[in-house]
Amino acid sequence: MKNLSTTRPHGYLHRTLVLGACLVAAQWGQARDVNLWLPGRYKQYMPQLENAVAKVGAEESCQKVVRGELMESQSKVEQPVFRIICRDDNLKTYATLMDGLSLEVLHSSGETHIEQKKRHLPHYARVCLKDLKAKAERLRKPRFPEGAGLKPTLFTGQRVEFEVDFSSQSLSGNDLEYRGYCAFEDMANYETEIRPRPKTTNTEPESAP
């Protein structure tokens, strides 16, 4: 059996360890000064966690990332959720949840923007109708649709819109047709308005003589 001291240059082991440490540090990039933690069965997601730290750390509100970790209560081995903890200008910490695969920012419930808005659709619809009815009080005998909830005419992660057709009566008793519009960015930022309903145009071809 050969003696390792005679087959390796002096200091080989030391240089190997230093080189390995340098490579690890280079791979961490912006995450190298951050306390990172993943359970053993999630270790394969360390590169994604480092990327998540770099992404959140680049945000203007985050002055320093202090920790990046797995959100165990919301994670599965095939679908990890990361929690990135930042410190802001006032030295206060806050957490950002991120999908461990797409690095999409999640809400505190672990939902994406679209998932959260979808869950809140009935509430958006109720607020829309309530606001439109309040604005229609100046009209004479306004009549709004009853029954099934409103369906959005636009639904994205950034915006939800509704259109509501209703009618009222003129002083002579004739029907007046209106359309209400509601646009939500979230529950704190929305606008509603009422306009005369656009006239429909008959586009059906005339029958042959």
Residue pairs with C-beta under 8 A, 6 or more apart in sequence:
25 32
27 47
27 50
28 36
28 50
29 50
29 54
30 50
30 53
30 54
30 57
30 58
30 65
31 49
31 50
31 53
31 54
31 57
31 65
31 68
34 53
34 57
34 65
34 66
34 67
34 68
35 66
35 67
35 68
36 46
36 49
36 50
36 53
36 67
36 68
36 69
37 67
37 68
37 69
37 70
38 45
38 46
38 49
38 69
38 70
39 70
39 72
41 77
42 70
42 75
42 77
42 80
45 70
45 80
45 100
48 80
48 82
48 100
48 101
48 103
49 68
49 69
49 70
49 82
49 100
50 68
51 103
52 68
52 82
52 84
52 98
52 100
52 103
53 65
53 68
53 84
55 98
55 103
56 62
56 65
56 84
56 86
56 96
56 98
57 64
57 65
57 84
57 86
59 86
61 86
61 88
62 86
62 87
62 88
63 86
63 87
63 88
63 89
64 86
64 87
65 84
65 85
65 86
65 87
66 85
66 86
66 87
66 93
67 83
67 84
67 85
68 82
68 83
68 84
68 85
69 82
69 83
69 85
70 80
70 81
70 82
70 83
70 100
71 81
71 82
71 83
71 97
71 110
74 81
74 97
74 110
75 81
75 100
79 99
79 100
79 101
80 100
80 101
81 97
81 98
81 99
81 100
81 106
81 110
82 97
82 98
82 99
82 100
83 95
83 96
83 97
83 98
84 95
84 96
84 97
84 98
85 93
85 94
85 95
85 96
86 93
86 94
86 95
86 96
87 93
88 94
95 108
96 105
97 105
97 106
97 107
97 108
97 110
98 104
98 105
98 106
99 106
99 112
104 112
106 112
107 113
107 116
109 116
111 119
112 157
113 157
113 158
114 155
114 156
114 157
117 124
117 155
117 157
117 160
118 155
120 187
121 149
121 152
121 155
121 160
122 149
123 187
124 152
124 160
124 162
124 182
124 184
124 187
124 190
125 149
125 150
125 162
127 182
127 184
127 187
127 190
128 150
128 162
128 164
128 180
128 182
128 184
128 192
129 144
129 150
129 164
131 182
131 192
132 144
132 164
132 166
132 180
132 182
132 192
132 194
133 142
133 144
135 180
135 192
135 193
135 194
136 142
136 144
136 166
136 168
136 178
136 180
136 194
139 168
139 176
139 178
140 168
140 169
140 170
140 171
141 168
141 169
142 166
142 167
142 168
142 178
143 166
143 167
143 168
144 164
144 166
145 164
145 165
145 166
150 162
150 164
151 162
152 160
152 161
152 162
153 161
153 162
153 163
154 160
154 161
155 161
158 185
159 183
159 184
159 185
160 183
160 184
161 181
161 182
161 183
161 184
162 180
162 181
162 182
163 179
163 180
163 181
163 182
164 179
164 180
164 181
164 182
165 177
165 178
165 179
165 180
165 197
166 178
166 179
166 180
167 175
167 176
167 177
167 178
168 175
168 176
168 178
169 175
169 176
170 176
176 196
177 196
177 197
178 194
178 195
178 196
178 197
179 194
179 195
179 196
179 197
179 198
180 192
180 193
180 194
181 192
181 193
181 194
181 195
182 190
182 191
182 192
183 190
183 191
183 192
184 190
